[in-house]
Amino acid sequence: MKDIVIVALLVVAFALVITTHVAIALGLAKRQPRWRAAVALVVPPFAPYWGWQERMRTRVALWVFGLVVYVVMLALASRGS
């Protein structure tokens, strides 16, 4: 049962990071300079950095939260039983 919870949280956290990453990139695409959206989409650390500068604080907070949960669940999953 514990393994199922860890894997489920791992999947949900990954989905949260991807979803918020795309949301930040789309938000950057609506602002000048637009090239930042393309770069942020393929170079993940730029998305929260530029998102924070453009006052997309909630999206960035969700991105960071999802990443932290993902890393913790990945560490728990890799430890084994």
ZAVEXKE-921176 format. One record per residue (C-alpha): residue number from 1; residue in one letter; x, y, z. Coordinates in steps of 0.2 Angstrom, whole numbers. Example, Ala and Ser with C-alpha at 12.3 -4.5 7.8 and 13.67 -1.06 7.14 Angstrom:
ZAVEXKE-921176
REC   i aa     x     y     z
REC   1  A    62   -22    39
REC   2  S    68    -5    36
***
This chain:
ZAVEXKE-921176
REC   i aa     x     y     z
REC   1  M     0     0     0
REC   2  K    14    12     4
REC   3  D    22     9   -13
REC   4  I     6    13   -21
REC   5  V     5    30   -12
REC   6  I    23    35   -16
REC   7  V    20    31   -35
REC   8  A     4    40   -35
REC   9  L    11    55   -27
REC  10  L    26    54   -39
REC  11  V    15    54   -54
REC  12  V     4    68   -47
REC  13  A    19    79   -43
REC  14  F    27    76   -60
REC  15  A    10    81   -68
REC  16  L     9    97   -58
REC  17  V    27   102   -62
REC  18  I    24    99   -81
REC  19  T     7   108   -81
REC  20  T    13   123   -71
REC  21  H    29   123   -82
REC  22  V    18   125   -98
REC  23  A     7   138   -89
REC  24  I    22   148   -85
REC  25  A    29   147  -103
REC  26  L    12   152  -110
REC  27  G    11   167   -98
REC  28  L    28   172  -104
REC  29  A    22   170  -122
REC  30  K    10   184  -119
REC  31  R    23   196  -113
REC  32  Q    38   204  -121
REC  33  P    51   198  -125
REC  34  R    42   183  -132
REC  35  W    58   173  -135
REC  36  R    59   169  -117
REC  37  A    44   158  -118
REC  38  A    52   146  -130
REC  39  V    68   146  -120
REC  40  A    59   143  -104
REC  41  L    50   128  -112
REC  42  V    66   119  -116
REC  43  V    77   125  -101
REC  44  P    67   122   -86
REC  45  P    76   133   -73
REC  46  F    72   148   -83
REC  47  A    53   146   -82
REC  48  P    52   149   -63
REC  49  Y    65   163   -64
REC  50  W    57   173   -77
REC  51  G    40   168   -71
REC  52  W    44   176   -54
REC  53  Q    51   192   -62
REC  54  E    34   193   -72
REC  55  R    24   192   -56
REC  56  M    17   174   -59
REC  57  R    21   170   -41
REC  58  T     7   157   -39
REC  59  R    12   147   -54
REC  60  V    30   148   -48
REC  61  A    26   143   -31
REC  62  L    16   128   -38
REC  63  W    31   123   -49
REC  64  V    43   123   -34
REC  65  F    31   114   -23
REC  66  G    28   101   -36
REC  67  L    47    99   -39
REC  68  V    50    97   -21
REC  69  V    37    84   -19
REC  70  Y    43    75   -34
REC  71  V    61    74   -28
REC  72  V    56    68   -11
REC  73  M    44    54   -18
REC  74  L    58    49   -31
REC  75  A    70    48   -16
REC  76  L    58    37    -6
REC  77  A    54    26   -21
REC  78  S    72    23   -25
REC  79  R    76    18    -7
REC  80  G    65     2   -10
REC  81  S    55    -7     3
***
